[in-house]
Amino acid sequence: MNKITVLSVAAAAIFATACAKKEKQAMSMPPTPAVMVQAQSKSVPKYISTLGTMSSLSSVKIVPQVSGQIMEIKFKQGDAVKTGDVLAVIDKRPYAAAVKQAEGNLRQARAQLKIDELQVERNRQLAKDNYVDKQTFDSLVAKVEVDKGVVETAEASLETAKINLDWCDIKVPADGKVGLYNLDIGNVASAGVSQITTIERIDRLYVDFVIPSQRLYESLNLMKKQGGKVDIVVKYVEDDLPYSRETTASIVLNKIRYETGTAVFRGEVENSDSLFWPDQPVRVIFNLEKNETAVLVPDISIQTNNSGSFVYVATPYKDGVYIVKQVQVKTGQLYEKNTLREVEGVKAGDFIVTQVSQLRLHAGPFVYRATADGIIMDADGKPITTPEGMMQFMMKTAKIADNLRADMKAKMIEAAKPQAAQKAAMQKATDAASSQPIGAAKSDKK
C-alpha cells in the first residue's frame, strides 16, 4: 500500500469517526484522492531516435613488410603509442648482409664506370685525328652509358636493401591504442600476411547511424539550412546510464541500403576522455525541426483502452473537488529523459491525473487533489496537514460528492423514462395482440 493510499485511508477514517458521532446522518463517501499535474506547452525538437556504432578515425593492422623471425616485442598490450614508436623487431642479419652486398655491387659498378669514362677520354682526341675509327669510339661511349645504367641499378638495389633493413623495425604508423599480441617472440612473420597487432585511434571516433529512407529528404533539407551538418546526441544504449555527447553529422552515404531501407549518416565525436570505444553500439538522437507549441504530459499518465491511448483529465468543480473524464489522445515522442510525452487531444494547463485508484472511481468520477506522498491539497493547491483541516475538507467534499451522485442518478432516471415508456407501449401492444380471438383476426383480414 503506497503513501497516498495510507493517508487517504487515514483521512477517510477521521471522516468516518466524525460521521459516527451523528447517529441519524447517513454515511457518505468522499471523493477519490488523485495525484495530478498540469499539461505544459513547450518548444521541443522533433527527432529521430536510432541506433549507431562507434568506429575508429583510423584503424591500422600491423603487418610486417619483410619476412623473418621476430626477435623483440617492444609494446605492452593495450598501451597508447605514438607515431614512430617501434613495436617489434624482425631478425636483421640477412637484411644487413643484403645491404653490404648491395654496397659492394655499387662500388664495382662505379669503378667500372670510371675505367670506361677514362677510356673514352683517352680515345677522344685520337678519334678526332682519325687514329681510332669512329665505330670503335662510339662503342666506348655506349659502354659508358651502359655502366651508368648498371650504377643506377646498383644504387636502387642498395636503397631497397636499406628499406628492407629499416622495415625490420616495425614502427607505429599513426597515434592510437595498440591491441593484443597476435605473434610472440620466436615466431616467423611472413611479409604482407602475418598480423602482429592492431592500432585504433580513439581520441576521436566516427559514429555511423541509420535513419529511415523516408526521412532522408527532410534530413538533407535541414542539413542545407544548417551549413551542411545536423546536430546529434550520441549516448549509451542503456537508458540508466547518463553518458552522452553532443556533436554534428555531415557525411551521408551515397546510396540507400536496399535490404533495410535505411540511409547511413556519419559524424565525428571528440573522445579524449575515452567515453566511447570502437565497435560500441550507441543510441543517436537526430534533432530535426522544432515544434513550438507541443503539449507535454507525464508518460506514466497515459493508458490504453479499445479506442487507443487516453488520459484522465480532471476539471475543477467546487471547493477542491474535481470531475474526472477519459480523454483520448494521440501520442508523440518522449522528452525530458523519457518522462514527458507529446500528446494531441488535451490543452496546456489541463489537470492530468497521474495516480488514482481505478476501483474507487467506480463510485463516481469525483476526486480531490493529493501529493504523491498522500498529503491532501485544498482548492487553492495548498497542503492540509492538521487532523481538523483534513476532517473539515473530507466532510465538505463528501457532501459535494453526494450531491453529484444524486444529480447523476436523477439524470440517469430521467434518461431512462422514454425507454421505459416505449418498452411499456410495446408490451401493451403485444398483450393486446395476444388476447384477440383467432377468428376475429381472420375476419379483420377479409
C-alpha positions as a Markdown table, in Angstrom:
| # | Residue | x | y | z |
|---|---|---|---|---|
| 1 | Met | 0.0 | 0.0 | 0.0 |
| 2 | Asn | 1.6 | 3.3 | -1.1 |
| 3 | Lys | 1.6 | 6.6 | 0.8 |
| 4 | Ile | -1.3 | 8.2 | -0.9 |
| 5 | Thr | -3.5 | 5.2 | -0.1 |
| 6 | Val | -2.4 | 5.1 | 3.5 |
| 7 | Leu | -3.1 | 8.8 | 4.1 |
| 8 | Ser | -6.3 | 8.6 | 2.2 |
| 9 | Val | -7.4 | 5.8 | 4.4 |
| 10 | Ala | -6.4 | 7.8 | 7.4 |
| 11 | Ala | -8.4 | 10.8 | 6.2 |
| 12 | Ala | -11.4 | 8.5 | 5.5 |
| 13 | Ala | -11.1 | 7.1 | 9.0 |
| 14 | Ile | -11.2 | 10.5 | 10.5 |
| 15 | Phe | -14.2 | 11.4 | 8.4 |
| 16 | Ala | -16.0 | 8.1 | 9.3 |
| 17 | Thr | -15.3 | 8.7 | 13.0 |
| 18 | Ala | -16.9 | 12.2 | 12.7 |
| 19 | Cys | -19.9 | 10.7 | 10.9 |
| 20 | Ala | -20.4 | 8.0 | 13.5 |
| 21 | Lys | -21.0 | 10.7 | 16.1 |
| 22 | Lys | -24.1 | 11.7 | 14.2 |
| 23 | Glu | -26.3 | 8.6 | 14.5 |
| 24 | Lys | -29.1 | 9.9 | 12.3 |
| 25 | Gln | -26.8 | 11.2 | 9.5 |
| 26 | Ala | -26.3 | 8.8 | 6.6 |
| 27 | Met | -22.9 | 7.5 | 5.8 |
| 28 | Ser | -21.2 | 9.4 | 2.8 |
| 29 | Met | -18.4 | 8.5 | 0.5 |
| 30 | Pro | -15.8 | 11.2 | -0.1 |
| 31 | Pro | -14.1 | 11.7 | -3.5 |
| 32 | Thr | -11.1 | 9.6 | -4.5 |
| 33 | Pro | -7.6 | 11.0 | -4.0 |
| 34 | Ala | -5.6 | 11.6 | -7.1 |
| 35 | Val | -2.2 | 12.9 | -8.0 |
| 36 | Met | -2.3 | 15.3 | -10.9 |
| 37 | Val | -0.1 | 17.7 | -12.8 |
| 38 | Gln | -0.9 | 20.3 | -15.4 |
| 39 | Ala | -0.1 | 19.7 | -19.0 |
| 40 | Gln | 2.6 | 22.1 | -20.2 |
| 41 | Ser | 3.3 | 23.7 | -23.5 |
| 42 | Lys | 6.9 | 23.7 | -24.6 |
| 43 | Ser | 9.1 | 24.2 | -27.6 |
| 44 | Val | 10.7 | 20.9 | -28.4 |
| 45 | Pro | 12.5 | 19.5 | -31.4 |
| 46 | Lys | 11.2 | 16.7 | -33.5 |
| 47 | Tyr | 13.8 | 13.9 | -33.5 |
| 48 | Ile | 14.8 | 10.5 | -34.8 |
| 49 | Ser | 16.0 | 8.1 | -32.2 |
| 50 | Thr | 18.1 | 5.4 | -33.9 |
| 51 | Leu | 21.0 | 3.0 | -33.2 |
| 52 | Gly | 24.6 | 3.6 | -34.3 |
| 53 | Thr | 28.1 | 2.2 | -34.0 |
| 54 | Met | 31.3 | 3.8 | -33.0 |
| 55 | Ser | 34.4 | 3.3 | -35.2 |
| 56 | Ser | 38.0 | 4.5 | -35.2 |
| 57 | Leu | 39.0 | 7.6 | -37.1 |
| 58 | Ser | 42.0 | 5.4 | -38.2 |
| 59 | Ser | 42.3 | 1.7 | -37.7 |
| 60 | Val | 45.6 | 0.0 | -38.7 |
| 61 | Lys | 46.5 | -3.6 | -39.0 |
| 62 | Ile | 50.2 | -4.0 | -38.2 |
| 63 | Val | 51.6 | -6.4 | -40.8 |
| 64 | Pro | 55.4 | -6.7 | -41.5 |
| 65 | Gln | 56.8 | -5.7 | -44.9 |
| 66 | Val | 59.6 | -8.2 | -44.7 |
| 67 | Ser | 59.7 | -11.8 | -43.6 |
| 68 | Gly | 61.7 | -13.2 | -40.8 |
| 69 | Gln | 61.9 | -14.3 | -37.2 |
| 70 | Ile | 60.5 | -11.9 | -34.5 |
| 71 | Met | 63.4 | -11.1 | -32.2 |
| 72 | Glu | 61.8 | -8.5 | -29.9 |
| 73 | Ile | 58.3 | -7.3 | -28.9 |
| 74 | Lys | 58.5 | -3.7 | -27.6 |
| 75 | Phe | 55.0 | -2.9 | -26.7 |
| 76 | Lys | 52.5 | -3.8 | -24.0 |
| 77 | Gln | 49.1 | -4.9 | -24.9 |
| 78 | Gly | 46.6 | -2.0 | -24.6 |
| 79 | Asp | 49.3 | 0.7 | -24.5 |
| 80 | Ala | 48.9 | 4.1 | -26.0 |
| 81 | Val | 51.5 | 4.5 | -28.8 |
| 82 | Lys | 52.9 | 7.4 | -30.8 |
| 83 | Thr | 53.8 | 7.6 | -34.5 |
| 84 | Gly | 57.4 | 6.2 | -35.0 |
| 85 | Asp | 57.5 | 4.0 | -31.9 |
| 86 | Val | 59.0 | 0.6 | -32.5 |
| 87 | Leu | 56.5 | -2.2 | -31.9 |
| 88 | Ala | 58.6 | -5.3 | -32.8 |
| 89 | Val | 61.9 | -6.2 | -34.4 |
| 90 | Ile | 62.5 | -8.8 | -37.1 |
| 91 | Asp | 65.9 | -10.6 | -37.4 |
| 92 | Lys | 68.1 | -8.0 | -39.2 |
| 93 | Arg | 71.1 | -10.1 | -40.0 |
| 94 | Pro | 70.1 | -11.3 | -43.5 |
| 95 | Tyr | 68.9 | -7.8 | -44.4 |
| 96 | Ala | 72.1 | -6.2 | -43.1 |
| 97 | Ala | 74.1 | -8.7 | -45.2 |
| 98 | Ala | 71.9 | -7.7 | -48.2 |
| 99 | Val | 72.8 | -4.1 | -47.6 |
| 100 | Lys | 76.6 | -4.9 | -47.6 |
| 101 | Gln | 76.2 | -6.9 | -50.8 |
| 102 | Ala | 74.4 | -4.1 | -52.5 |
| 103 | Glu | 77.0 | -1.6 | -51.4 |
| 104 | Gly | 79.7 | -3.9 | -52.9 |
| 105 | Asn | 77.9 | -4.2 | -56.1 |
| 106 | Leu | 77.5 | -0.5 | -56.3 |
| 107 | Arg | 81.3 | 0.1 | -55.7 |
| 108 | Gln | 82.1 | -2.4 | -58.5 |
| 109 | Ala | 79.6 | -0.7 | -60.9 |
| 110 | Arg | 81.1 | 2.8 | -60.1 |
| 111 | Ala | 84.7 | 1.5 | -60.6 |
| 112 | Gln | 83.8 | 0.0 | -63.9 |
| 113 | Leu | 82.1 | 3.3 | -64.9 |
| 114 | Lys | 85.2 | 5.3 | -64.0 |
| 115 | Ile | 87.5 | 3.0 | -66.0 |
| 116 | Asp | 85.3 | 3.2 | -69.1 |
| 117 | Glu | 85.0 | 7.0 | -68.8 |
| 118 | Leu | 88.8 | 7.3 | -68.7 |
| 119 | Gln | 89.0 | 5.0 | -71.8 |
| 120 | Val | 86.6 | 7.4 | -73.6 |
| 121 | Glu | 88.7 | 10.5 | -72.7 |
| 122 | Arg | 91.9 | 8.8 | -73.9 |
| 123 | Asn | 90.5 | 8.0 | -77.3 |
| 124 | Arg | 88.5 | 11.2 | -77.9 |
| 125 | Gln | 91.5 | 13.1 | -79.4 |
| 126 | Leu | 92.7 | 10.0 | -81.2 |
| 127 | Ala | 89.3 | 9.7 | -82.8 |
| 128 | Lys | 89.4 | 13.3 | -83.9 |
| 129 | Asp | 92.8 | 12.7 | -85.5 |
| 130 | Asn | 91.5 | 9.5 | -87.2 |
| 131 | Tyr | 93.9 | 7.2 | -85.3 |
| 132 | Val | 90.8 | 5.4 | -83.9 |
| 133 | Asp | 87.9 | 4.6 | -86.2 |
| 134 | Lys | 84.5 | 6.2 | -85.4 |
| 135 | Gln | 82.8 | 2.8 | -84.8 |
| 136 | Thr | 85.3 | 1.8 | -82.1 |
| 137 | Phe | 85.0 | 5.2 | -80.3 |
| 138 | Asp | 81.2 | 5.1 | -80.4 |
| 139 | Ser | 81.3 | 1.6 | -78.8 |
| 140 | Leu | 83.4 | 3.1 | -76.0 |
| 141 | Val | 80.9 | 5.9 | -75.4 |
| 142 | Ala | 78.0 | 3.4 | -75.4 |
| 143 | Lys | 79.9 | 1.3 | -72.9 |
| 144 | Val | 80.0 | 4.3 | -70.5 |
| 145 | Glu | 76.2 | 4.7 | -70.8 |
| 146 | Val | 75.7 | 1.0 | -70.0 |
| 147 | Asp | 77.9 | 1.4 | -67.0 |
| 148 | Lys | 75.8 | 4.4 | -65.8 |
| 149 | Gly | 72.7 | 2.2 | -66.0 |
| 150 | Val | 74.5 | -0.5 | -64.0 |
| 151 | Val | 75.4 | 2.1 | -61.3 |
| 152 | Glu | 71.8 | 3.3 | -61.1 |
| 153 | Thr | 70.6 | -0.3 | -60.8 |
| 154 | Ala | 73.1 | -0.9 | -58.1 |
| 155 | Glu | 72.0 | 2.3 | -56.3 |
| 156 | Ala | 68.4 | 1.2 | -56.4 |
| 157 | Ser | 69.3 | -2.3 | -55.1 |
| 158 | Leu | 71.2 | -0.7 | -52.2 |
| 159 | Glu | 68.2 | 1.6 | -51.4 |
| 160 | Thr | 65.9 | -1.4 | -51.5 |
| 161 | Ala | 68.2 | -3.3 | -49.2 |
| 162 | Lys | 68.3 | -0.4 | -46.8 |
| 163 | Ile | 64.5 | -0.1 | -46.8 |
| 164 | Asn | 64.1 | -3.8 | -46.1 |
| 165 | Leu | 66.6 | -3.4 | -43.2 |
| 166 | Asp | 64.6 | -0.4 | -41.9 |
| 167 | Trp | 61.4 | -2.4 | -42.1 |
| 168 | Cys | 62.9 | -4.9 | -39.7 |
| 169 | Asp | 61.9 | -2.3 | -37.0 |
| 170 | Ile | 58.1 | -2.5 | -37.2 |
| 171 | Lys | 57.0 | 1.1 | -36.3 |
| 172 | Val | 53.8 | 2.8 | -35.4 |
| 173 | Pro | 52.2 | 4.5 | -38.5 |
| 174 | Ala | 49.7 | 6.6 | -36.5 |
| 175 | Asp | 48.9 | 7.5 | -32.9 |
| 176 | Gly | 46.4 | 5.3 | -31.1 |
| 177 | Lys | 45.9 | 2.4 | -28.8 |
| 178 | Val | 47.6 | -0.9 | -29.5 |
| 179 | Gly | 45.7 | -4.2 | -29.3 |
| 180 | Leu | 46.7 | -7.7 | -28.3 |
| 181 | Tyr | 49.7 | -9.8 | -29.3 |
| 182 | Asn | 48.9 | -12.0 | -32.4 |
| 183 | Leu | 52.5 | -13.2 | -32.7 |
| 184 | Asp | 55.1 | -13.7 | -29.9 |
| 185 | Ile | 58.9 | -13.7 | -30.0 |
| 186 | Gly | 60.4 | -16.5 | -32.0 |
| 187 | Asn | 57.6 | -16.8 | -34.5 |
| 188 | Val | 58.4 | -16.3 | -38.2 |
| 189 | Ala | 56.4 | -13.5 | -39.7 |
| 190 | Ser | 55.5 | -13.5 | -43.4 |
| 191 | Ala | 55.7 | -10.2 | -45.3 |
| 192 | Gly | 52.2 | -8.9 | -46.1 |
| 193 | Val | 50.4 | -11.8 | -44.3 |
| 194 | Ser | 51.2 | -12.1 | -40.6 |
| 195 | Gln | 49.3 | -9.6 | -38.4 |
| 196 | Ile | 51.2 | -8.7 | -35.3 |
| 197 | Thr | 48.6 | -6.5 | -33.7 |
| 198 | Thr | 46.2 | -3.6 | -34.4 |
| 199 | Ile | 46.2 | 0.1 | -33.6 |
| 200 | Glu | 43.0 | 2.1 | -33.1 |
| 201 | Arg | 42.8 | 5.8 | -32.8 |
| 202 | Ile | 40.3 | 6.6 | -30.0 |
| 203 | Asp | 40.8 | 10.3 | -29.2 |
| 204 | Arg | 38.3 | 11.0 | -32.0 |
| 205 | Leu | 35.8 | 8.5 | -33.3 |
| 206 | Tyr | 33.3 | 8.1 | -36.1 |
| 207 | Val | 29.7 | 7.4 | -35.3 |
| 208 | Asp | 27.8 | 5.7 | -38.0 |
| 209 | Phe | 24.0 | 5.6 | -37.7 |
| 210 | Val | 21.0 | 4.9 | -39.9 |
| 211 | Ile | 17.6 | 6.7 | -40.5 |
| 212 | Pro | 14.6 | 5.5 | -42.5 |
| 213 | Ser | 15.0 | 6.4 | -46.1 |
| 214 | Gln | 11.6 | 8.1 | -46.0 |
| 215 | Arg | 13.2 | 10.7 | -43.6 |
| 216 | Leu | 16.3 | 11.3 | -45.8 |
| 217 | Tyr | 14.8 | 14.2 | -47.9 |
| 218 | Glu | 13.7 | 16.0 | -44.8 |
| 219 | Ser | 17.1 | 15.5 | -43.2 |
| 220 | Leu | 19.1 | 16.7 | -46.2 |
| 221 | Asn | 17.0 | 19.9 | -46.4 |
| 222 | Leu | 17.8 | 20.5 | -42.7 |
| 223 | Met | 21.5 | 20.0 | -43.4 |
| 224 | Lys | 21.4 | 22.6 | -46.2 |
| 225 | Lys | 19.8 | 25.1 | -43.8 |
| 226 | Gln | 22.5 | 24.4 | -41.2 |
| 227 | Gly | 25.5 | 24.7 | -43.4 |
| 228 | Gly | 25.8 | 21.0 | -44.3 |
| 229 | Lys | 25.5 | 19.4 | -40.9 |
| 230 | Val | 22.9 | 18.3 | -38.4 |
| 231 | Asp | 23.0 | 18.3 | -34.6 |
| 232 | Ile | 23.1 | 14.9 | -32.9 |
| 233 | Val | 23.4 | 13.5 | -29.4 |
| 234 | Val | 25.4 | 10.3 | -29.0 |
| 235 | Lys | 24.6 | 8.3 | -25.8 |
| 236 | Tyr | 24.9 | 4.9 | -24.3 |
| 237 | Val | 22.2 | 2.4 | -25.3 |
| 238 | Glu | 21.4 | 1.7 | -21.7 |
| 239 | Asp | 18.8 | 4.2 | -20.5 |
| 240 | Asp | 20.0 | 4.0 | -16.9 |
| 241 | Leu | 23.5 | 5.3 | -17.8 |
| 242 | Pro | 23.7 | 9.1 | -18.2 |
| 243 | Tyr | 26.7 | 9.2 | -20.6 |
| 244 | Ser | 26.2 | 11.2 | -23.7 |
| 245 | Arg | 28.0 | 13.7 | -26.0 |
| 246 | Glu | 26.7 | 16.4 | -28.4 |
| 247 | Thr | 28.2 | 16.6 | -31.9 |
| 248 | Thr | 27.3 | 17.0 | -35.5 |
| 249 | Ala | 27.0 | 14.7 | -38.6 |
| 250 | Ser | 28.0 | 15.9 | -42.0 |
| 251 | Ile | 28.6 | 12.8 | -44.1 |
| 252 | Val | 25.8 | 10.9 | -45.9 |
| 253 | Leu | 26.5 | 7.6 | -47.7 |
| 254 | Asn | 25.9 | 7.8 | -51.4 |
| 255 | Lys | 23.3 | 5.1 | -51.6 |
| 256 | Ile | 20.4 | 3.5 | -49.7 |
| 257 | Arg | 20.8 | 0.2 | -48.0 |
| 258 | Tyr | 18.3 | -1.8 | -50.0 |
| 259 | Glu | 18.0 | -4.7 | -47.5 |
| 260 | Thr | 16.9 | -2.4 | -44.7 |
| 261 | Gly | 15.6 | 0.7 | -46.5 |
| 262 | Thr | 17.9 | 3.0 | -44.5 |
| 263 | Ala | 20.3 | 5.8 | -45.2 |
| 264 | Val | 23.6 | 6.0 | -43.4 |
| 265 | Phe | 25.0 | 9.1 | -41.8 |
| 266 | Arg | 28.4 | 9.6 | -40.2 |
| 267 | Gly | 29.6 | 12.1 | -37.7 |
| 268 | Glu | 32.8 | 12.7 | -35.6 |
| 269 | Val | 32.9 | 12.6 | -31.8 |
| 270 | Glu | 35.6 | 14.1 | -29.6 |
| 271 | Asn | 36.7 | 11.3 | -27.3 |
| 272 | Ser | 39.9 | 12.4 | -25.5 |
| 273 | Asp | 38.4 | 11.1 | -22.2 |
| 274 | Ser | 37.7 | 7.6 | -23.8 |
| 275 | Leu | 33.9 | 7.9 | -23.1 |
| 276 | Phe | 33.2 | 5.6 | -26.1 |
| 277 | Trp | 35.1 | 2.8 | -27.7 |
| 278 | Pro | 35.4 | 1.4 | -31.3 |
| 279 | Asp | 32.6 | -1.0 | -32.3 |
| 280 | Gln | 30.5 | 0.1 | -29.3 |
| 281 | Pro | 26.7 | 0.2 | -30.0 |
| 282 | Val | 25.2 | 3.6 | -29.2 |
| 283 | Arg | 21.9 | 5.4 | -29.4 |
| 284 | Val | 21.8 | 8.5 | -31.6 |
| 285 | Ile | 19.3 | 11.3 | -31.3 |
| 286 | Phe | 18.9 | 13.2 | -34.5 |
| 287 | Asn | 17.3 | 16.6 | -34.0 |
| 288 | Leu | 15.0 | 17.9 | -36.7 |
| 289 | Glu | 12.7 | 21.0 | -36.9 |
| 290 | Lys | 11.2 | 22.3 | -33.6 |
| 291 | Asn | 7.6 | 22.1 | -32.6 |
| 292 | Glu | 7.0 | 25.4 | -30.9 |
| 293 | Thr | 3.6 | 24.5 | -29.3 |
| 294 | Ala | 4.0 | 20.9 | -28.2 |
| 295 | Val | 1.8 | 19.8 | -25.3 |
| 296 | Leu | 3.6 | 17.5 | -22.9 |
| 297 | Val | 2.2 | 15.2 | -20.2 |
| 298 | Pro | 3.8 | 12.7 | -17.9 |
| 299 | Asp | 4.3 | 9.4 | -19.8 |
| 300 | Ile | 3.0 | 7.4 | -16.8 |
| 301 | Ser | -0.4 | 9.1 | -17.1 |
| 302 | Ile | -1.1 | 7.6 | -20.5 |
| 303 | Gln | -3.2 | 4.5 | -20.5 |
| 304 | Thr | -4.8 | 2.4 | -23.2 |
| 305 | Asn | -8.3 | 1.1 | -24.0 |
| 306 | Asn | -10.0 | -0.4 | -27.0 |
| 307 | Ser | -10.0 | 3.0 | -28.7 |
| 308 | Gly | -6.3 | 3.6 | -28.2 |
| 309 | Ser | -4.5 | 5.9 | -25.8 |
| 310 | Phe | -6.2 | 8.1 | -23.2 |
| 311 | Val | -5.5 | 10.2 | -20.1 |
| 312 | Tyr | -7.7 | 11.2 | -17.2 |
| 313 | Val | -8.4 | 14.9 | -17.3 |
| 314 | Ala | -9.6 | 16.5 | -14.0 |
| 315 | Thr | -11.8 | 19.6 | -14.3 |
| 316 | Pro | -12.1 | 21.8 | -11.1 |
| 317 | Tyr | -15.8 | 21.7 | -9.9 |
| 318 | Lys | -16.1 | 23.2 | -6.4 |
| 319 | Asp | -14.2 | 23.6 | -3.2 |
| 320 | Gly | -11.3 | 21.2 | -4.1 |
| 321 | Val | -13.5 | 18.6 | -5.9 |
| 322 | Tyr | -12.6 | 17.7 | -9.5 |
| 323 | Ile | -14.6 | 15.8 | -12.1 |
| 324 | Val | -12.6 | 13.3 | -14.0 |
| 325 | Lys | -13.2 | 12.1 | -17.5 |
| 326 | Gln | -11.3 | 9.9 | -20.0 |
| 327 | Val | -9.9 | 11.9 | -23.0 |
| 328 | Gln | -8.5 | 10.0 | -26.0 |
| 329 | Val | -5.1 | 11.3 | -27.1 |
| 330 | Lys | -2.7 | 10.8 | -29.9 |
| 331 | Thr | 0.8 | 10.2 | -28.5 |
| 332 | Gly | 4.0 | 11.5 | -29.9 |
| 333 | Gln | 7.7 | 11.5 | -28.9 |
| 334 | Leu | 9.3 | 11.3 | -25.5 |
| 335 | Tyr | 11.3 | 14.2 | -23.9 |
| 336 | Glu | 12.9 | 15.1 | -20.6 |
| 337 | Lys | 14.8 | 11.9 | -20.1 |
| 338 | Asn | 11.8 | 9.8 | -21.3 |
| 339 | Thr | 9.5 | 11.2 | -18.5 |
| 340 | Leu | 7.3 | 13.5 | -20.7 |
| 341 | Arg | 5.4 | 12.6 | -23.9 |
| 342 | Glu | 4.0 | 14.9 | -26.5 |
| 343 | Val | 0.2 | 14.4 | -27.0 |
| 344 | Glu | -2.6 | 15.8 | -29.0 |
| 345 | Gly | -6.1 | 16.0 | -27.6 |
| 346 | Val | -5.5 | 18.0 | -24.4 |
| 347 | Lys | -4.6 | 21.6 | -23.8 |
| 348 | Ala | -1.8 | 23.2 | -21.9 |
| 349 | Gly | -2.9 | 23.8 | -18.3 |
| 350 | Asp | -5.3 | 20.8 | -18.2 |
| 351 | Phe | -5.0 | 18.8 | -15.0 |
| 352 | Ile | -3.7 | 15.4 | -15.9 |
| 353 | Val | -4.2 | 12.6 | -13.4 |
| 354 | Thr | -1.0 | 10.5 | -12.9 |
| 355 | Gln | -2.1 | 8.3 | -10.0 |
| 356 | Val | -5.6 | 7.3 | -8.9 |
| 357 | Ser | -7.5 | 4.2 | -7.7 |
| 358 | Gln | -9.4 | 2.8 | -10.6 |
| 359 | Leu | -11.6 | 0.8 | -8.2 |
| 360 | Arg | -12.7 | 3.8 | -6.2 |
| 361 | Leu | -13.5 | 5.7 | -9.4 |
| 362 | His | -16.4 | 3.3 | -9.9 |
| 363 | Ala | -18.1 | 5.0 | -7.0 |
| 364 | Gly | -18.1 | 8.2 | -9.1 |
| 365 | Pro | -15.7 | 10.2 | -11.2 |
| 366 | Phe | -15.0 | 12.7 | -8.4 |
| 367 | Val | -11.5 | 13.3 | -7.0 |
| 368 | Tyr | -9.6 | 15.6 | -4.8 |
| 369 | Arg | -6.0 | 16.6 | -5.3 |
| 370 | Ala | -3.3 | 14.9 | -3.3 |
| 371 | Thr | 0.5 | 14.8 | -3.5 |
| 372 | Ala | 2.5 | 11.7 | -4.2 |
| 373 | Asp | 3.1 | 11.4 | -0.5 |
| 374 | Gly | -0.6 | 11.4 | 0.2 |
| 375 | Ile | -1.0 | 14.9 | 1.5 |
| 376 | Ile | -4.4 | 16.4 | 0.8 |
| 377 | Met | -4.4 | 19.7 | -1.3 |
| 378 | Asp | -7.1 | 22.3 | -0.8 |
| 379 | Ala | -8.9 | 24.2 | -3.5 |
| 380 | Asp | -6.0 | 26.6 | -3.8 |
| 381 | Gly | -3.4 | 23.8 | -4.1 |
| 382 | Lys | -2.1 | 24.2 | -0.6 |
| 383 | Pro | -1.4 | 21.2 | 1.6 |
| 384 | Ile | -3.7 | 20.3 | 4.5 |
| 385 | Thr | -1.7 | 18.7 | 7.4 |
| 386 | Thr | -3.8 | 19.1 | 10.5 |
| 387 | Pro | -6.4 | 16.5 | 11.5 |
| 388 | Glu | -9.1 | 19.2 | 11.9 |
| 389 | Gly | -8.4 | 20.5 | 8.5 |
| 390 | Met | -8.5 | 17.1 | 7.0 |
| 391 | Met | -11.8 | 16.3 | 8.7 |
| 392 | Gln | -13.4 | 19.5 | 7.5 |
| 393 | Phe | -12.2 | 19.0 | 4.0 |
| 394 | Met | -13.4 | 15.4 | 3.8 |
| 395 | Met | -16.9 | 16.3 | 5.2 |
| 396 | Lys | -17.2 | 19.2 | 2.7 |
| 397 | Thr | -16.1 | 17.2 | -0.3 |
| 398 | Ala | -18.1 | 14.2 | 0.7 |
| 399 | Lys | -21.2 | 16.3 | 0.7 |
| 400 | Ile | -20.4 | 17.7 | -2.7 |
| 401 | Ala | -19.7 | 14.1 | -4.0 |
| 402 | Asp | -23.1 | 13.0 | -2.6 |
| 403 | Asn | -24.9 | 15.8 | -4.4 |
| 404 | Leu | -23.1 | 15.0 | -7.6 |
| 405 | Arg | -24.0 | 11.3 | -7.3 |
| 406 | Ala | -27.7 | 12.3 | -6.7 |
| 407 | Asp | -27.6 | 14.5 | -9.8 |
| 408 | Met | -26.1 | 11.7 | -11.8 |
| 409 | Lys | -28.8 | 9.3 | -10.6 |
| 410 | Ala | -31.6 | 11.7 | -11.4 |
| 411 | Lys | -30.2 | 12.2 | -14.9 |
| 412 | Met | -30.0 | 8.5 | -15.4 |
| 413 | Ile | -33.6 | 8.1 | -14.3 |
| 414 | Glu | -34.8 | 10.9 | -16.5 |
| 415 | Ala | -32.9 | 9.5 | -19.4 |
| 416 | Ala | -34.4 | 6.1 | -18.8 |
| 417 | Lys | -38.0 | 7.3 | -18.8 |
| 418 | Pro | -38.5 | 7.5 | -22.6 |
| 419 | Gln | -37.1 | 4.0 | -22.9 |
| 420 | Ala | -39.3 | 2.7 | -20.1 |
| 421 | Ala | -42.4 | 4.3 | -21.8 |
| 422 | Gln | -41.5 | 2.9 | -25.1 |
| 423 | Lys | -41.0 | -0.5 | -23.6 |
| 424 | Ala | -44.4 | -0.3 | -21.8 |
| 425 | Ala | -46.2 | 0.6 | -25.0 |
| 426 | Met | -44.6 | -2.3 | -26.9 |
| 427 | Gln | -45.6 | -4.6 | -24.1 |
| 428 | Lys | -49.2 | -3.3 | -24.2 |
| 429 | Ala | -49.4 | -3.8 | -27.9 |
| 430 | Thr | -48.0 | -7.3 | -27.6 |
| 431 | Asp | -50.5 | -8.1 | -24.8 |
| 432 | Ala | -53.4 | -6.8 | -26.9 |
| 433 | Ala | -52.4 | -8.8 | -29.9 |
| 434 | Ser | -52.1 | -12.0 | -27.9 |
| 435 | Ser | -55.6 | -11.5 | -26.3 |
| 436 | Gln | -57.6 | -11.1 | -29.6 |
| 437 | Pro | -59.6 | -14.2 | -30.8 |
| 438 | Ile | -58.1 | -16.1 | -33.8 |
| 439 | Gly | -61.4 | -16.0 | -35.8 |
| 440 | Ala | -61.8 | -12.3 | -35.3 |
| 441 | Ala | -58.3 | -11.7 | -36.6 |
| 442 | Lys | -59.2 | -13.7 | -39.8 |
| 443 | Ser | -62.4 | -11.7 | -40.3 |
| 444 | Asp | -60.5 | -8.5 | -40.0 |
| 445 | Lys | -58.1 | -9.5 | -42.7 |
| 446 | Lys | -61.2 | -10.2 | -45.0 |
